Amino acid sequence: MRTIFKLYLFSFLSVASLFAQPKKYNFHTIAFYNFENLFDTINDPSTNDDEWTPAGRQHWTKEKYEQKLKNLSRVISEIGTPENSNAPTLIGCSEVENRGVIEDLIKQEKLSGYDYGIIHFDSPDQRGIDVALLYQKKYFRPTSFSNIPLLIYKNKPVAEEVQNEDLGDVEIKIDNNRIFTRDQLLVSGFLENEEIHIIINHWPSRSGGEKASSPYREAAGKLNRRIIDSLQQINPQAKVITMGDLNDGPFNKSIKIALGAKAKKSETLEFETFNPFEEMAEKGMGTLAFRDSWDIFDQIIMTQSFIQPDFSSYKFWKAGIFNRPYLIQTSGKYKGYPLRNTLTEAGFSDHFPVYIYLVKEF
């Protein structure tokens, strides 16, 4: 189905010209958003979700849950505007407890008209938080999907300093030393009549320290690279987008070396990947803050096939961080930070969402 959302861009997409005539483009927004603890209020005995219940540490009530859904639906409906009046065609998401919370989300008033489909698998994460993909059914048709486990192991005794840290979303099993974290979700399908592949990620956290935990994220980057390689072996021009909360910034080894992402289009060769968020990080922009330091953990990275200069098929136009004022704390110790959940009210998230535009000339 041919999209009705059209973008009038000038030829600065290719060669800047003062007197250039406008061109017409079909236009899709692709986004990623860490929902930060989107839990229902029901205690699941198979996961460590006790704090996200009415009697738990977060005092997570039905009213808070419903407000959280309302907040997230507002954000999703506005990502990519005003350049694109349509909500994102594809949305990768993380920190969702189960399929049920996603179903509740897409039923919200601001999202129900977009007819989103859901692709989700339960992951082995200790807290039970997963990744998922939402897609507008009229524009994207999935043809295959799978959850690919990140198999990482701790082959020696856990260091004392790690034992004394809250491992959070990482669980170490004594019996086999496997570290359980989120699977990587691979979805293939057709954006209108063009095949694309999406990888949704939530890489291991920095619990235990950035340096000590870096090998886990480097392993996640290598798994991403293997997935992309396998797709490019089938089709050298495969269009692959990998997105997620990578728990590392664009300059870290997991992204620069393990995945091999490049900062500039001109430096991205065939079979390599381009990361438009590295340039933003160089400018001091961020998707989350810690101790008054900003970083971009949330990124959307793509294969070189998306950045070729021919717009006869869907190609990358530009990227952005969605950080509207209503998503920012206006007072207190964390003034200027993303407006997250507190013990007294449901916020949005401790991450800002990110997005890219794909455009095609017609």
Secondary structure, 3 states (H helix, E strand, C coil): CCCCCEEEECHHHCCCCCCCCCEEEEEEEEEEEEEEEECCCCCCCCCCCCCCCCCCCCCCCHHHHHHHHHHHHHHHHHCCCCCCCCCCCEEEEEEECCHHHHHHHHCCCCCHHHCEEEEECCCCCCCCCEEEEEEECCCEEEEEEEEECCCEECCCCCCHHHHCCCCCCCEECCCCCEEECCCEEEEEEEECCEEEEEEEEECCCCCCCHHHHHHHHHHHHHHHHHHHHHHHHHCCCCCEEEEEECCCCCCCHHHHHHHCEECCHHHCCCCCEECCHHHHHHCCCCCEEECCEEECCEEEEEEHHHCCCCCCCCEEEEEEECCCHHHECCCCCCCCCECCCCCCCCCCCCCCCEEEEEEEEC
